[in-house]
Amino acid sequence: MAADATAHGAAERIAGGEPCSVYRCPCGCVHVHIGAVTLRLAAATFRDVALVIGEAALALAAGPAAAVRH
């Protein structure tokens, strides 16, 4: 393990199920599992991301937006 790497122990599931679950790691990270993808985030970053996703969920629930080309 690299000198700056943090060891991760047994994480506690704090939310979710399939296809998404969230775990709290003893190292302080929050692990978000979505299918085959895992995001390992600092707790403060996780809170920021969760707020943005919550905001997006509310916008989607409000109805269709104007068409945007991606």
Secondary structure, 3 states (H helix, E strand, C coil): CCCCCCCCCCCEEEEECCCEEEEECCCCEEEEEECCEEEEEEHHHHHHHHHHHHHHHHHHHCCCCCCCCC
